[in-house]
Amino acid sequence: MEKKPLTFGKAVWASALGMLIASAVCGLVMLIMMIGMVASLGSSETVMVRNNTFLTIDLGHITGDRAASGLMQRFGGDESVGLIPAVNAIREAAKDENIKGIFVKDGGANVSWASMEELRDALCEFRQSGKPVVSYATDYSQSGYYLATASDLVSLHPSGMIDFRGIGAEVMYYKDLLDKLGVEMQLIRPESCAYKSAGEVYTLSHMSPANREQIRAYVASIWHTATSTIAESRHLDVDKLNKIADDLSGYMADDACAQHLVDTLCFEEDIRNLLKERYEGKHLLPIEDYAKNNQAIKQSSSHAIAVIYAEGNVMDGSAKGFDEGVYGDDIVRSLRKAMNDDKVKAIVLRVNSPGGQATASESMTHAVMQAREKKPVIVSMGDLAASAGYEMSCMADVIVAQPMTITGSIGVFGTIPNVQKMLNQKLGLHADTVNTNRNSTGMTVLRPLSPTAMALMTRNVEDFYKVFVGRVAEGRHMTYDAVHQIARGRVWTGADAKEIGLVDTLGGLDLALRIAAEKAGITDYSVKEYPLEKSTWEQLSELFNGDSDEDLNLVAKARLAWKWKSASKKMKTLSRIEQDLLFVSESEGLQARLPFIFLG
C-alpha cells in the first residue's frame, strides 16, 4: 500500500512534537547530570592518610586566599586549593605522624610574591618539626624558586631553567588606541595625587615621573627581600645573586647547578625514588585533598575568631552566583554578623584587594569602625591591600602585612569617557539635546564634561581624598599632614609601609590570629569564616533564577572568568588587557584602585 506524504500542517506538528520530545529528553539528561554533579560536590568525606606519606604541593593548583567553590572548579575542570587552607594544611601536617615530608612542584606557578612569602614561612615552620621539604621543577618561576629555597633539597630537570632575572614592571597604556578610536578619557583626580597613576593609562602613552619613582621603589623593595632570603638559604652573597640575574648566568640547568642555585639535576622519577629510599615516602597525597580533612574537622570551642575574606576588586552590591570580588554589602553584612555574635571574640579582616569603587569602600570602612567599638579588629594583608583595600584596613586596631605586600595608594580618581569624536567621525552618529537646565546633559559620555560638571567632579575627588587621609590619620594616630606626605596615591611594600607607620607588624594570617586572640584575652578558639560560602544549590538558584538579563549571562561570565585565570599563565598580556578594559567598562563613580601591573 502506497504511503501518502504528510500534509504541511501535519509536518509542522510532527516537527514541533519532535523538538518538544528532544528538548524534554535533553533537559532531563542535563538535570540528571546537574544533580549528580551537585551530589558529588556536596560530598565531605575525609581522605585517608596512609603511613609514610609525602604531602604534594603543586603551586599551579593554588588559587587565591580561598579556593574557588566546588561548582566553579567543576566548570573550570581543575582541582585547586586556597592559600590559607594550604598553609593550615602544612601546619597540620607537621603534627601528623603519617606525613613524612612535603614535596613541592613548581607546576606553572601563578602565585604572587606575598602569597609565596606566606607559604614559605609555613614550610620553614614545617621543617622545624624535623621533617624534610623537597622541591622539584622542570622550570622554576622566579617566585617559585624563592619558595623552593626553603627546602632541604632543590632539584631541577636536566633540561630545565630557572627564571632568575630580577623583577620588572609593565604598565599598558591605551591613549593612542583611544585616540584612533576617537575616545577621550577625561581624568579627574586631586591635584596633589601625582602618584595615583591608575587613570594615567588612558591619558598618557608612557609612565609619568611619579609613577616610575614609586614602581622603582616597590619592585626594589620586593627584590631586596627576595634576594636577602635566597642568599641566606643558599649560603650565597646578595651581590653574587644580582650578578647572576644581570648576566642570566643561572638560567640554564647546568649553569644553575654550577652557580649553586640548585642542588641536583634529575628527572621527577628520580626525585620520587629518592623520597622512597631516603625518606621512606612511599605515598604521595595532594595538598588539596589533605586540606579537605582540615575543613571537615569541626572545631569546638566556646570562643571564636571571625576571619572575613575581602579578596578581589571592590564593588558595590552583593555577589551573585559565581561573582568574584569584594562586594560592599557582603562585607558589611559579615562584619555585622561577627560583631553581633556573642561567641565571636575578635575579628580578623583578610584583605587582598587592589581597590575599586569608593562608595563600597566607604561603607566597609564605616562597618569596620562600628565593629571595632565592640571587639578587636585585626587586618591581615595578602598580596594587595591598596587604595580602597587600605581604607577599609586603616581603622583596625592592628595591621599585619607581609614584607612583599603592596599597600598604600591612599588616593582617588575618576574617569569619564567622551565618545563624541568616535560617534561623529568614525560612525557618522550625532546626538542633539533638549535641556530644561544648563547642565541637564552636562555629564554624559556623548560630549565633553561641561565646565560646571568638571568643577563638581574635581571637588568630589578632592573632598573624598581629604576624607580618606583623615580616616588614615585617625586610624593610624598620625597628623593629617604626616599622612598626606606618604599618601598622594603612592604605593608602598609592606616592609616600607611598616617604616612609615601604615603597617604595625610583618607576618601572615596566623600572626594576625594570634594577635586577635591576645587582644580578646583567649587562648582556645575556633575560626568562623565570612562571607559564608554559598551552597551549590544557592549558586545554581542565583544563576538560573535571576531577575535581570545580566543574571542570565552569569554562567558565561563565570566560564570566561575562569578562562582568564587559566590563560593568564600563558597569555598574561592579553588577559590583563581584557580584564583592564572590562573593569573600566563596568565601573561607575569614583575609583580608589591600583593600575594593573605585571611583576616578574
C-alpha positions as CSV (number, residue, x, y, z in Angstrom):
1,M,0.0,0.0,0.0
2,E,1.5,3.3,-1.0
3,K,2.1,5.8,1.8
4,K,0.7,9.3,1.4
5,P,3.1,12.2,2.1
6,L,2.4,14.3,5.2
7,T,0.5,17.4,4.6
8,F,2.2,20.7,5.5
9,G,0.2,21.1,8.7
10,K,1.0,17.6,9.9
11,A,4.6,18.0,9.0
12,V,4.8,21.2,11.1
13,W,3.1,19.4,14.1
14,A,5.4,16.4,13.8
15,S,8.5,18.6,13.7
16,A,7.2,20.6,16.7
17,L,6.4,17.4,18.6
18,G,9.9,16.0,17.8
19,M,11.5,19.2,19.1
20,L,9.5,19.1,22.3
21,I,10.4,15.5,22.9
22,A,14.1,16.1,22.1
23,S,14.1,19.2,24.4
24,A,12.5,17.2,27.2
25,V,15.0,14.4,26.9
26,C,17.9,16.8,26.8
27,G,16.5,18.7,29.8
28,L,16.1,15.5,31.7
29,V,19.6,14.4,30.9
30,M,21.0,17.8,31.9
31,L,19.0,17.7,35.2
32,I,20.3,14.2,36.0
33,M,23.9,15.4,35.2
34,M,23.4,18.5,37.3
35,I,22.0,16.5,40.3
36,G,24.9,14.1,40.0
37,M,27.4,17.0,39.9
38,V,25.9,18.7,42.9
39,A,25.8,15.4,44.8
40,S,29.4,14.8,44.1
41,L,30.4,18.3,45.1
42,G,28.4,18.0,48.3
43,S,30.5,15.1,49.5
44,S,32.5,15.9,52.6
45,E,34.3,12.5,53.0
46,T,37.7,12.8,54.6
47,V,40.8,11.5,52.9
48,M,42.6,8.5,54.3
49,V,46.2,9.4,55.0
50,R,48.4,6.3,54.8
51,N,51.6,5.9,56.8
52,N,54.8,7.1,55.1
53,T,53.1,9.8,53.0
54,F,54.6,12.9,51.4
55,L,52.3,15.8,51.0
56,T,52.5,17.2,47.5
57,I,52.1,20.9,46.8
58,D,51.6,21.8,43.1
59,L,51.9,25.5,43.0
60,G,49.8,25.6,39.9
61,H,46.8,24.5,41.9
62,I,46.9,27.4,44.4
63,T,44.3,30.0,43.6
64,G,43.7,33.0,45.8
65,D,43.2,33.1,49.5
66,R,40.2,30.8,49.5
67,A,39.8,28.1,46.9
68,A,37.1,28.5,44.2
69,S,33.8,27.0,45.1
70,G,33.2,23.4,44.2
71,L,30.8,24.3,41.4
72,M,33.4,26.8,39.9
73,Q,36.0,24.1,40.0
74,R,33.7,21.8,38.1
75,F,33.3,24.4,35.4
76,G,37.0,25.0,35.3
77,G,37.9,21.3,35.3
78,D,40.8,21.7,37.7
79,E,41.3,20.9,41.4
80,S,42.6,23.8,43.4
81,V,43.3,24.8,46.9
82,G,43.3,28.3,48.5
83,L,46.4,29.8,50.0
84,I,45.1,29.8,53.6
85,P,43.8,26.2,53.5
86,A,47.1,25.2,52.1
87,V,49.1,27.0,54.9
88,N,46.8,25.5,57.5
89,A,47.3,22.0,56.0
90,I,51.1,22.4,56.1
91,R,50.9,23.3,59.8
92,E,48.6,20.3,60.5
93,A,51.0,18.0,58.5
94,A,53.9,19.0,60.8
95,K,51.9,17.2,63.7
96,D,50.6,14.3,61.6
97,E,52.7,11.2,62.2
98,N,51.6,9.7,58.9
99,I,53.2,12.7,57.0
100,K,56.9,12.1,56.4
101,G,57.6,15.3,54.5
102,I,56.5,17.7,51.8
103,F,57.2,17.5,48.0
104,V,56.8,20.9,46.3
105,K,56.4,21.2,42.5
106,D,56.5,24.5,40.6
107,G,53.8,23.4,38.2
108,G,53.4,26.7,36.3
109,A,53.2,28.8,39.4
110,N,51.0,31.9,39.2
111,V,51.2,32.8,42.8
112,S,52.2,36.3,43.8
113,W,55.2,37.3,45.9
114,A,53.4,37.9,49.2
115,S,51.5,34.7,48.9
116,M,54.7,32.8,48.3
117,E,56.1,34.5,51.4
118,E,53.2,33.2,53.5
119,L,53.7,29.7,52.0
120,R,57.5,29.9,52.6
121,D,57.0,30.8,56.2
122,A,54.8,27.8,56.7
123,L,57.4,25.5,55.0
124,C,60.2,26.8,57.2
125,E,58.0,26.2,60.3
126,F,57.2,22.7,59.0
127,R,60.9,21.9,58.7
128,Q,61.4,22.8,62.4
129,S,59.4,19.6,63.1
130,G,62.4,17.6,61.7
131,K,60.6,16.6,58.5
132,P,62.1,17.3,55.1
133,V,60.9,19.5,52.3
134,V,62.0,18.6,48.7
135,S,61.4,20.9,45.7
136,Y,61.4,20.0,42.0
137,A,60.5,21.7,38.8
138,T,61.0,21.4,35.1
139,D,61.2,25.2,35.0
140,Y,61.2,27.4,38.1
141,S,59.3,30.6,38.0
142,Q,61.1,33.4,39.8
143,S,58.7,33.5,42.8
144,G,58.6,29.6,42.7
145,Y,62.3,29.5,43.1
146,Y,62.1,31.9,46.0
147,L,59.7,29.4,47.7
148,A,61.9,26.4,46.7
149,T,64.9,27.8,48.6
150,A,63.0,27.0,51.8
151,S,63.6,23.3,51.0
152,D,66.2,20.8,52.2
153,L,66.8,19.8,48.6
154,V,66.3,22.0,45.5
155,S,66.2,19.9,42.3
156,L,65.7,20.8,38.6
157,H,65.1,18.9,35.4
158,P,68.3,18.4,33.4
159,S,66.9,20.5,30.5
160,G,65.0,22.9,32.7
161,M,65.5,26.6,33.5
162,I,65.3,29.0,36.4
163,D,63.6,32.3,35.5
164,F,66.1,34.3,37.7
165,R,66.5,37.8,36.1
166,G,65.2,40.3,38.6
167,I,61.8,42.0,38.9
168,G,60.3,44.1,36.2
169,A,57.1,46.0,35.9
170,E,55.0,46.7,32.9
171,V,52.1,49.1,32.5
172,M,49.9,49.0,29.4
173,Y,48.8,52.4,28.1
174,Y,45.7,52.9,25.9
175,K,45.8,56.6,24.9
176,D,47.0,56.1,21.3
177,L,44.4,53.4,20.8
178,L,41.7,55.6,22.3
179,D,42.8,58.5,20.0
180,K,42.5,56.2,17.0
181,L,39.0,55.2,18.1
182,G,38.1,58.8,18.8
183,V,37.6,58.4,22.5
184,E,38.9,60.9,25.0
185,M,39.2,59.7,28.6
186,Q,38.6,62.6,31.0
187,L,40.7,62.0,34.2
188,I,39.7,63.7,37.4
189,R,42.0,63.4,40.4
190,P,43.2,65.6,43.3
191,E,46.0,67.9,42.2
192,S,48.3,66.6,44.8
193,C,47.8,62.9,43.9
194,A,50.5,62.6,41.3
195,Y,51.3,59.0,42.4
196,K,47.7,57.9,41.8
197,S,48.5,56.6,38.4
198,A,45.7,54.2,37.5
199,G,43.8,56.7,35.3
200,E,47.0,57.6,33.5
201,V,46.9,54.5,31.4
202,Y,44.1,56.2,29.4
203,T,45.6,59.7,29.2
204,L,49.3,59.0,28.7
205,S,51.5,56.9,26.4
206,H,54.2,56.3,29.0
207,M,54.9,56.3,32.7
208,S,54.8,59.6,34.5
209,P,57.9,60.5,36.6
210,A,55.9,60.0,39.8
211,N,54.7,56.6,38.8
212,R,58.1,55.5,37.6
213,E,59.5,56.6,41.0
214,Q,57.0,54.6,43.1
215,I,57.3,51.5,40.9
216,R,61.1,51.5,41.0
217,A,60.9,51.8,44.8
218,Y,58.5,49.0,45.5
219,V,60.0,46.5,43.0
220,A,63.4,47.2,44.5
221,S,62.0,46.5,48.0
222,I,60.5,43.2,46.9
223,W,63.7,42.2,45.1
224,H,65.7,43.1,48.2
225,T,63.6,40.9,50.4
226,A,63.7,38.0,47.9
227,T,67.5,38.1,47.3
228,S,68.3,38.5,51.0
229,T,66.2,35.5,51.9
230,I,67.5,33.4,49.0
231,A,71.1,34.3,49.9
232,E,70.7,33.2,53.4
233,S,69.1,29.9,52.5
234,R,71.5,29.0,49.7
235,H,74.6,30.4,51.5
236,L,75.3,32.9,48.7
237,D,76.1,36.5,48.6
238,V,73.4,39.0,47.6
239,D,75.8,40.7,45.2
240,K,76.5,37.4,43.5
241,L,72.8,36.8,43.1
242,N,72.4,40.1,41.4
243,K,75.2,39.4,39.1
244,I,73.6,36.1,38.2
245,A,70.4,37.9,37.5
246,D,72.1,40.6,35.4
247,D,74.1,38.0,33.3
248,L,71.3,35.4,33.2
249,S,74.1,33.1,34.2
250,G,71.8,30.8,36.3
251,Y,69.1,30.4,33.7
252,M,70.1,27.1,32.1
253,A,70.1,23.9,34.2
254,D,73.8,23.3,34.1
255,D,74.6,26.9,34.9
256,A,72.1,26.9,37.8
257,C,73.8,23.9,39.3
258,A,77.2,25.4,38.8
259,Q,76.1,28.6,40.5
260,H,74.7,26.6,43.4
261,L,71.2,27.8,42.8
262,V,70.1,24.1,42.8
263,D,71.4,21.0,44.5
264,T,70.9,18.4,41.8
265,L,69.7,17.9,38.2
266,C,67.4,15.0,37.8
267,F,64.1,13.8,36.5
268,E,60.9,13.7,38.5
269,E,61.1,9.9,38.6
270,D,64.5,10.2,40.3
271,I,63.0,12.5,43.0
272,R,60.1,10.1,43.6
273,N,62.6,7.3,44.1
274,L,64.7,9.5,46.4
275,L,61.6,10.2,48.6
276,K,61.1,6.4,49.0
277,E,64.7,5.5,49.6
278,R,66.0,8.3,51.7
279,Y,62.8,9.5,53.5
280,E,60.6,6.4,53.3
281,G,58.0,8.4,51.4
282,K,56.0,5.6,49.9
283,H,52.9,7.5,49.0
284,L,52.1,11.0,47.7
285,L,49.0,12.9,48.7
286,P,47.9,16.2,47.0
287,I,47.6,19.1,49.5
288,E,44.2,19.9,48.0
289,D,42.9,16.5,49.3
290,Y,44.6,16.8,52.6
291,A,43.2,20.3,53.1
292,K,39.7,18.8,52.9
293,N,40.4,16.8,56.1
294,N,41.1,20.1,58.0
295,Q,37.9,21.6,56.6
296,A,35.9,18.5,57.6
297,I,37.1,18.8,61.2
298,K,34.5,20.7,63.2
299,Q,36.3,22.9,65.7
300,S,34.6,23.0,69.1
301,S,35.3,25.9,71.4
302,S,33.2,28.3,73.5
303,H,35.1,31.2,71.7
304,A,35.6,32.0,68.1
305,I,37.6,34.4,65.9
306,A,35.9,35.6,62.8
307,V,38.0,35.7,59.6
308,I,36.4,37.9,56.9
309,Y,37.9,37.5,53.4
310,A,37.9,40.6,51.2
311,E,39.6,39.4,48.0
312,G,39.3,41.0,44.6
313,N,38.2,44.3,43.1
314,V,35.9,46.4,45.4
315,M,32.4,46.8,44.1
316,D,29.0,47.9,45.3
317,G,26.2,45.5,46.0
318,S,26.2,41.7,46.7
319,A,27.8,38.8,44.8
320,K,25.5,36.6,42.8
321,G,26.3,33.1,41.6
322,F,29.9,32.9,40.5
323,D,30.7,36.6,41.1
324,E,34.1,37.1,42.5
325,G,35.3,40.3,44.2
326,V,34.9,42.4,47.3
327,Y,31.2,43.3,47.3
328,G,30.5,46.1,49.8
329,D,27.1,44.8,51.0
330,D,28.5,41.3,51.7
331,I,31.5,42.5,53.7
332,V,29.3,44.9,55.7
333,R,26.9,42.1,56.4
334,S,29.7,39.8,57.5
335,L,31.2,42.4,59.8
336,R,27.8,43.0,61.5
337,K,27.2,39.3,61.9
338,A,30.6,38.8,63.5
339,M,30.1,41.9,65.6
340,N,26.8,40.7,67.0
341,D,27.8,37.1,67.5
342,D,28.5,36.7,71.2
343,K,30.7,33.6,70.5
344,V,33.0,35.7,68.3
345,K,35.5,37.5,70.5
346,A,37.6,39.2,67.8
347,I,37.6,39.8,64.1
348,V,40.4,39.3,61.5
349,L,39.8,41.1,58.2
350,R,41.9,39.4,55.5
351,V,42.3,42.0,52.7
352,N,43.7,41.0,49.3
353,S,42.4,43.8,47.0
354,P,43.8,46.4,44.6
355,G,40.8,48.6,45.5
356,G,37.8,49.7,43.5
357,Q,34.6,51.7,44.0
358,A,34.9,54.5,46.6
359,T,31.2,54.2,47.8
360,A,31.7,50.5,48.6
361,S,35.0,51.3,50.3
362,E,33.3,53.9,52.5
363,S,30.5,51.5,53.5
364,M,33.0,48.9,54.5
365,T,35.2,51.3,56.4
366,H,32.2,52.5,58.4
367,A,31.3,48.9,59.2
368,V,34.9,48.3,60.5
369,M,34.7,51.4,62.7
370,Q,31.4,50.1,64.2
371,A,32.8,46.6,64.7
372,R,35.9,48.0,66.5
373,E,33.8,49.7,69.1
374,K,32.6,46.2,70.3
375,K,35.5,43.8,69.5
376,P,39.2,43.8,68.5
377,V,39.6,44.1,64.7
378,I,42.9,43.0,63.2
379,V,43.8,43.3,59.5
380,S,45.8,40.7,57.7
381,M,47.1,41.9,54.3
382,G,47.7,39.5,51.5
383,D,49.3,40.3,48.1
384,L,47.5,43.6,47.8
385,A,45.7,45.9,50.2
386,A,45.8,49.2,48.4
387,S,43.5,52.2,47.7
388,A,40.1,51.1,48.8
389,G,41.8,48.0,50.2
390,Y,43.8,50.2,52.5
391,E,40.9,52.4,53.5
392,M,38.9,49.5,54.9
393,S,42.1,48.4,56.8
394,C,43.2,51.7,58.3
395,M,40.7,51.8,61.1
396,A,41.6,48.4,62.5
397,D,43.3,48.0,65.9
398,V,46.4,46.3,64.3
399,I,47.5,45.9,60.7
400,V,49.6,42.9,59.8
401,A,51.3,42.7,56.3
402,Q,53.9,40.6,54.5
403,P,57.1,42.4,53.6
404,M,56.2,42.0,49.9
405,T,52.5,43.1,50.3
406,I,51.6,46.0,48.0
407,T,49.7,48.6,50.1
408,G,49.1,52.3,50.5
409,S,47.9,54.1,47.3
410,I,45.9,56.5,49.5
411,G,44.1,58.5,46.9
412,V,41.1,58.6,44.5
413,F,40.4,59.3,40.8
414,G,37.5,59.4,38.4
415,T,37.4,58.7,34.6
416,I,34.6,59.7,32.3
417,P,35.0,58.8,28.6
418,N,34.0,61.3,25.9
419,V,33.0,59.3,22.7
420,Q,31.7,62.3,20.7
421,K,34.5,62.2,18.1
422,M,34.2,58.5,17.6
423,L,30.5,58.7,17.1
424,N,30.7,61.8,14.8
425,Q,33.8,60.9,12.7
426,K,34.0,57.1,12.8
427,L,30.4,56.1,12.9
428,G,28.6,59.1,11.5
429,L,26.3,59.4,14.5
430,H,25.3,62.7,16.0
431,A,23.5,63.4,19.2
432,D,21.3,66.5,19.7
433,T,19.8,67.8,23.0
434,V,16.9,69.5,24.6
435,N,17.6,70.8,28.1
436,T,15.5,72.3,30.9
437,N,18.6,73.5,32.7
438,R,22.2,74.5,31.8
439,N,23.7,71.1,32.9
440,S,20.9,68.7,32.1
441,T,23.2,67.0,29.6
442,G,26.5,68.2,31.2
443,M,27.6,64.8,32.4
444,T,27.2,62.5,29.5
445,V,29.7,60.4,27.6
446,L,28.4,61.8,24.3
447,R,30.3,65.1,24.7
448,P,33.0,66.7,27.0
449,L,32.0,67.5,30.5
450,S,30.7,71.0,30.9
451,P,32.9,73.4,32.9
452,T,30.4,73.2,35.8
453,A,30.4,69.4,35.8
454,M,34.1,69.2,35.6
455,A,34.4,71.6,38.6
456,L,31.9,69.5,40.5
457,M,33.8,66.2,39.8
458,T,37.1,67.8,40.8
459,R,35.6,69.0,44.0
460,N,34.2,65.5,44.6
461,V,37.6,63.8,44.3
462,E,39.3,66.5,46.4
463,D,36.7,66.1,49.1
464,F,37.0,62.3,49.1
465,Y,40.8,62.5,49.3
466,K,40.5,64.7,52.4
467,V,38.1,62.2,54.0
468,F,40.4,59.3,53.1
469,V,43.5,61.0,54.5
470,G,41.6,62.0,57.6
471,R,40.5,58.4,58.2
472,V,44.0,57.1,57.9
473,A,45.2,59.9,60.3
474,E,42.6,58.9,62.8
475,G,43.1,55.1,62.5
476,R,46.9,55.3,62.5
477,H,47.2,58.0,65.2
478,M,49.0,60.4,62.9
479,T,48.5,64.0,61.9
480,Y,46.7,64.9,58.6
481,D,49.9,66.5,57.2
482,A,52.0,63.4,58.1
483,V,49.6,61.1,56.3
484,H,49.4,63.4,53.3
485,Q,53.2,63.3,52.8
486,I,53.1,59.5,52.5
487,A,49.7,59.4,50.7
488,R,49.1,61.2,47.4
489,G,48.3,57.9,45.8
490,R,51.7,56.4,46.4
491,V,52.2,52.7,46.6
492,W,54.4,51.0,49.2
493,T,55.5,47.5,50.1
494,G,54.6,46.1,53.5
495,A,58.2,46.4,54.6
496,D,58.4,50.1,53.7
497,A,54.8,50.7,55.0
498,K,55.9,49.5,58.4
499,E,58.7,52.0,58.5
500,I,56.4,54.9,57.8
501,G,53.6,53.8,60.1
502,L,51.0,52.5,57.6
503,V,51.5,48.9,58.9
504,D,52.1,47.7,62.5
505,T,54.0,44.4,62.1
506,L,55.1,41.9,59.4
507,G,53.6,38.4,59.1
508,G,50.8,36.3,57.8
509,L,47.2,35.4,58.8
510,D,48.5,33.1,61.5
511,L,50.2,36.1,63.3
512,A,47.0,38.2,62.9
513,L,45.0,35.4,64.5
514,R,47.5,35.2,67.4
515,I,47.3,39.0,67.9
516,A,43.5,38.8,67.8
517,A,43.4,36.1,70.4
518,E,45.7,38.0,72.7
519,K,43.7,41.2,72.4
520,A,40.5,39.2,73.1
521,G,42.1,37.5,76.1
522,I,41.5,34.0,74.8
523,T,43.8,31.0,74.1
524,D,41.4,28.4,72.8
525,Y,39.2,29.3,69.9
526,S,37.6,28.1,66.7
527,V,37.6,30.1,63.4
528,K,34.4,31.2,61.7
529,E,34.9,32.3,58.1
530,Y,32.9,35.0,56.3
531,P,31.3,35.7,53.9
532,L,29.7,32.3,54.3
533,E,30.4,30.1,51.3
534,K,27.3,29.5,49.3
535,S,26.0,26.0,48.8
536,T,25.9,24.6,45.3
537,W,22.1,24.9,45.3
538,E,22.3,28.6,46.2
539,Q,24.7,29.3,43.4
540,L,22.6,27.4,40.9
541,S,19.4,29.2,42.1
542,E,21.1,32.6,41.7
543,L,22.4,31.6,38.2
544,F,19.1,30.4,36.8
545,N,16.6,32.5,38.8
546,G,18.0,36.0,38.2
547,D,15.6,38.9,37.8
548,S,17.6,40.7,35.1
549,D,19.2,40.0,31.7
550,E,22.6,40.4,33.3
551,D,21.9,37.4,35.6
552,L,21.1,35.2,32.6
553,N,24.7,35.7,31.5
554,L,26.4,34.7,34.8
555,V,27.3,31.2,33.6
556,A,29.0,32.6,30.6
557,K,30.8,35.2,32.8
558,A,31.9,32.5,35.2
559,R,33.4,30.4,32.5
560,L,35.1,33.5,31.0
561,A,36.5,34.5,34.4
562,W,37.9,31.0,34.9
563,K,39.4,31.0,31.4
564,W,41.1,34.3,32.2
565,K,42.7,32.7,35.3
566,S,44.0,29.8,33.2
567,A,45.0,31.9,30.3
568,S,47.0,34.3,32.5
569,K,49.7,31.7,32.9
570,K,50.3,31.6,29.2
571,M,48.9,34.9,27.8
572,K,49.4,37.3,30.7
573,T,49.4,40.5,28.5
574,L,46.3,39.7,26.5
575,S,44.4,38.5,29.6
576,R,45.4,41.7,31.5
577,I,44.2,44.0,28.7
578,E,40.8,42.2,28.6
579,Q,40.4,42.5,32.4
580,D,41.5,46.1,32.5
581,L,39.1,47.2,29.8
582,L,36.2,45.1,31.2
583,F,36.8,46.6,34.7
584,V,36.7,50.2,33.3
585,S,33.6,49.5,31.2
586,E,31.7,48.2,34.2
587,S,32.9,50.7,36.8
588,E,30.9,53.7,37.9
589,G,31.7,56.6,40.2
590,L,34.9,57.4,41.9
591,Q,37.7,54.8,41.9
592,A,40.3,54.0,44.6
593,R,42.3,51.3,43.0
594,L,45.8,50.4,41.6
595,P,46.7,50.2,38.0
596,F,47.3,46.6,36.7
597,I,51.0,45.9,36.8
598,F,52.9,42.8,36.0
599,L,55.6,41.7,38.4
600,G,58.2,39.2,37.1
